Amino acid sequence: MRDRPTSRARRQLLGALSLLPLAARGQSSPPAIDVYKSPSCGCCKDWIKHLETNGFANVRVHDTGNSTARARLGMPAKYGSCHTATVDGYVLEGHVPAADVRRLLKQRPAAVGLAVPDMPIGSPGMDAPDYGDRRDPFDVLLVARDGTSTVFASYNRARKS
C-alpha cells in the first residue's frame, strides 16, 4: 500500500504547481491583461512584474491613469486603488495576487471582478524591500454587479489557535 502525502505536503505541492505557467501545466496560455495606471507609479510596475513572474506573459500597460477606466469598467470607486486592469471580461482593481486571478478565471463567477482596495503593504507590488518584513492583513474582494462584495481570499491574518 502506498503512503498518501500528508495534507501539508499536498498543500505545498498544489501551491507550487499553481505557480507554474499555465503552458507548463498543459493548459492554454493565459489571456491578456490590460493595466491602466499612472506613468510614475512604482508599485503598479511591481504588480505587473508579479503577474509576469507568475505566468501572465501578455500584460499590456496603459499609462493613462485608472480613475476613468475604473468608472468605465463598472468597478465602484469605493474599491479603488492605484491601478485597474481587465482580464477576460473581468476587472481587477489594485494589488490582486496572481493566484486569485487564476482562480477567478477558472471559477468564472458572475461578477465585475476582484478588488484589493487601497494599497495594503505586503500585497503583490506593495512588498518591496523598503517595507521590510511588514505584512498588513488584506482581503481580496469579489465584487458583484450590484456593487456589493464578498471575501474571495484573505491574507496575512493571524491564525486562531
ABEGO torsion letter per residue (X at the ends): XBBBBBAAAAAAAAAAAAABBAAAAGBBBBBBBBBBBBAABAAAAAAAAAAAAAGBABBBBBBAEAAAAAAAAGBBAAABBABBBBBGGBBBBEBBBAAAAAAAAAAGBBBAEBBBBEBBBGBBGAABAAAEABBBBBBBBBBBAAGBBBBABBBGBBBBX
